[in-house]
């Protein structure tokens, strides 16, 4: 006859594996019965024979017992991607590691610099081969990352002294890395955090990876390990005591192109100070003609470019008339002040120097923004 307790225990184990194999983070405490708990149950049986009550059968002296086994389950989650710029230092990706089992476990943490994932175009190990900094915080129980506040101070990860989490506890892991100056707008650098469940310090085999029970279901005695973790990334597999997630450094940079063109505004020099004014097409660059230089700066990237310095020293064959800046340039000033109108540009006397300007990234449907510096001068 099938032992009803064995059946129930097997059914509960199968249900747990089904429910937790997805690795989905739990919004609330699971309140699981702790591993190793001995569950005792009795019953009574009353009956009549010929209308006469018979002595009660009471199982108190021989209760039915089973031990709650150890559910080993964890979920690693990325706390979001990070928008960074080329050459940035100490940029951070944040991950959470949640113990969704019913016992205290230790965790080995490993960072994988992805190289073959879809969308990954660069490595963030700057300088090449640099190992990312890894620190962690123990969540205070509200599930919100609060470094330096409710979650306490950062603890540098030490593989020889791995962090431990009780059931339902959360570990916040911060990965810090520098971004290569060679990165370009739109590049992605994917980093995966892999957490492998270890036996806790209280275990005789402390620090070793947990393994699933392999000798069949023993109803009583020590708790047996049931591995129920889900699949996160290609760095691990389901039901193996480990889980992982990927975070991405997304490079947002300005893509800048600058050019300078010259045209003849008016052949006889009329309307030269008035910018923009109306040019006369087909004019010749004869002495007295008004020439116009336009310096165009285009940003087709996804970040604002700041602190522009546009410097132009006019050649000695010219006489300065006027200059303005505009287009999509934000802020900025001509510093030092522009030369006075009529200044002879001999010996570098005519300096046009725009400083402190910014050029924002385009907003769809636009594909670029353009700032301009327009300079007018007479041909001597």
Secondary structure, 3 states (H helix, E strand, C coil): CCCHHHHHHHHHHHHHHHHHCCCCCCCCCCCCCCCCCEEEECCEECCEECCEECCCEECHHHCEEEECCEEECEEEEECCCEEECCCCCCEEEEEEEEECCCCCEEEEEEEEECCCCCCCCCCCCCCCCCCCEEEEEECCCCCCCCCCCCCCCCEECCHHHCCEECCCCEEEEEEEECCCCCCCCCCEEEEEEEEEEECCCCCCCCCCECCCCCCCCCCCCCCCEEECCCCCCCCCCCCCCEEEEEEEEEECCCCEEEEEEEEEEECCCCCCCCCCCCCCCCCCCCCCCEEEEEEEEEECCCCCEEEEEEEEECCCCEEEEEEEEEECEECCEECCCCCCCCCECHHHCCEEEEEEEEECCCCCCCCCEEEEEEEEEEEC
